[in-house]
Amino acid sequence: MKRKKGFTLVEMIVVLAIIGILAAVLIPTWSYFVMRANVKSQNNYSKVIFNAAQTQSTREKFFERDSYDIVNDTTGSYTTAEKTEAKKNLMVGAESKFYVYWDGKDGYILDPADGKTVIAASNQDRLDAYVNAINKVFSHSGETVYKIYVEDYMVKSVCSGRSDGTEDIGSFPKNQDGRSHGDTVQTFDMSTIVL
């Protein structure tokens, strides 16, 4: 009598159990490595954005210097009309501290008080020129969102992500090493990454 070759039910259950155990161990480990790679990429992107933003902030400082001095004059040398006219030349008005947010398509100014709420730019053309100059250097601007914190025309910190909803946020000058746990790029606390 011939015996049929094949697997018994017990052998198949043992093999499936082994595959299940391996999957249970490898899938979380694999997702951790993918997350770390995404954060590392965003840390590198943030560094490129930081350097490009610092170059453009220095240009803005020289471009806006005269208007900034008029707006912030406390000696009374300028009239209110002169100060109002000078303020139109400034990207963010009289603020020495500001946040620029890029959503992958457009640039915005965020409220300097909380660093999260979008407000109207004093001069949208200056803001557009600012982000366009950064995006000429940063080739991934169409697929990345970022936020830049600037104080007295010095870039203090940058954070970036693939989209605003991602938790895989990178930053510079202090690099991230894990998920942001609920923060988005727009709501990310920039004070934690300033040197």
C-alpha positions in Angstrom: 0.0 0.0 0.0 1.3 3.4 -1.0 1.6 6.2 1.6 0.6 9.7 0.6 3.3 12.3 1.2 2.3 15.6 2.9 2.3 17.6 6.1 0.3 16.5 9.1 -2.0 19.0 10.8 0.3 19.2 13.8 3.3 20.0 11.6 1.4 22.8 9.9 0.3 24.3 13.2 3.9 24.2 14.5 5.1 26.0 11.3 2.4 28.6 11.6 3.1 29.2 15.3 6.8 29.7 14.5 6.0 32.2 11.7 3.6 34.0 14.1 6.3 34.3 16.7 8.8 35.6 14.3 6.3 38.2 12.9 5.5 39.3 16.4 9.2 40.0 17.1 10.2 41.4 13.7 7.3 43.7 12.8 7.7 46.1 15.8 11.5 46.1 15.4 11.2 46.8 11.7 8.7 49.7 12.3 11.1 51.1 14.8 14.0 51.1 12.3 11.7 52.7 9.7 10.7 55.5 12.2 14.4 56.1 13.1 15.3 56.3 9.4 12.5 58.8 8.8 13.5 61.0 11.8 17.2 60.9 10.7 16.2 62.0 7.2 14.2 64.9 8.7 17.1 65.9 11.0 19.3 66.1 7.8 16.6 68.1 6.0 16.3 70.4 9.0 20.0 71.1 8.8 19.8 72.1 5.1 16.8 74.3 5.8 18.6 75.9 8.8 21.6 76.9 6.7 19.5 78.2 3.8 17.2 80.1 6.2 20.2 81.7 8.0 21.6 82.8 4.7 18.3 84.3 3.7 17.8 85.9 7.2 21.1 87.6 6.8 20.0 89.0 3.4 16.7 90.2 5.0 18.6 91.9 7.7 20.5 94.0 5.3 17.4 94.6 3.1 15.2 95.6 6.0 17.8 97.3 8.2 16.8 100.9 7.5 13.0 100.2 7.8 13.5 98.1 10.9 15.5 101.0 12.6 12.7 103.5 11.7 9.9 101.2 13.0 11.8 100.6 16.3 13.1 104.1 16.8 12.4 105.4 20.3 14.0 108.8 19.9 11.0 110.4 18.2 12.9 111.2 15.1 10.2 109.7 12.8 6.5 110.4 12.5 3.8 107.8 12.8 3.3 108.0 9.0 7.0 107.3 8.4 6.9 104.4 10.8 3.8 103.0 9.2 5.3 103.3 5.7 8.6 101.7 6.9 6.6 98.8 8.5 5.3 97.9 5.1 8.8 97.0 4.0 9.3 94.5 6.8 8.4 90.9 6.4 6.9 90.5 9.8 6.4 94.0 11.0 8.3 95.2 14.1 8.8 91.8 15.6 12.3 90.8 16.3 11.2 87.2 16.9 9.1 85.3 14.4 8.2 81.8 13.1 8.0 80.9 9.4 5.9 77.9 8.6 6.0 76.1 5.2 3.1 73.7 4.5 4.6 72.2 1.3 2.9 74.8 -0.9 2.8 78.2 0.9 4.7 80.1 3.6 3.0 81.6 6.6 4.0 83.7 9.6 3.1 82.1 13.0 2.2 84.2 16.1 5.4 84.9 18.0 3.6 84.6 21.3 2.7 80.9 20.8 4.6 79.8 17.7 1.5 77.9 16.4 -1.2 80.2 15.2 -1.1 81.5 11.7 -1.2 85.3 11.4 -1.1 87.7 8.4 2.4 88.7 7.3 3.0 92.5 7.2 4.5 92.0 3.7 3.5 88.8 1.9 5.8 89.5 -1.0 8.8 89.6 1.4 7.6 86.3 3.0 7.2 84.7 -0.4 10.7 85.8 -1.4 12.1 84.4 1.9 10.6 80.9 1.5 11.3 80.8 -2.2 15.0 81.5 -1.5 15.1 78.7 1.0 13.3 76.3 -1.3 15.7 77.0 -4.1 18.4 75.4 -1.9 16.2 72.8 -0.3 15.1 70.5 -3.1 12.5 68.5 -1.1 10.2 71.5 -0.3 7.3 70.1 -2.2 7.2 67.0 0.0 8.2 68.4 3.3 6.7 70.8 5.8 9.0 72.9 8.1 9.0 75.6 10.7 11.8 78.1 11.3 12.3 80.1 14.5 14.1 83.4 13.9 15.1 85.9 16.5 16.9 89.2 15.6 17.5 87.8 12.1 19.4 84.8 13.5 17.8 81.4 12.9 17.6 79.7 16.3 16.0 76.3 15.3 14.2 74.4 12.5 11.9 71.4 12.6 10.6 69.4 9.6 8.4 66.4 8.7 7.0 64.7 5.6 3.6 66.1 6.4 2.1 68.2 9.2 0.4 65.2 10.7 3.5 63.1 11.0 5.1 62.3 14.3 8.4 61.6 12.7 9.7 65.1 13.1 13.4 66.0 12.7 15.1 69.2 14.0 18.3 71.2 14.0 20.5 72.3 15.9 19.4 69.6 18.3 18.5 66.4 16.5 15.5 64.4 17.4 15.9 60.7 18.1 12.3 59.5 18.3 8.6 60.3 17.6 7.2 63.6 18.8 4.2 61.9 20.6 1.3 64.1 19.4 3.1 67.2 18.2 2.9 68.3 14.6 5.4 70.4 12.8 3.2 73.5 13.3 2.7 72.9 17.0 6.2 71.6 17.7 7.8 73.5 20.7 10.9 75.2 19.1 12.3 76.2 22.5 13.3 72.5 23.2 15.7 72.5 20.2 17.4 75.9 20.6 21.0 75.7 21.7 
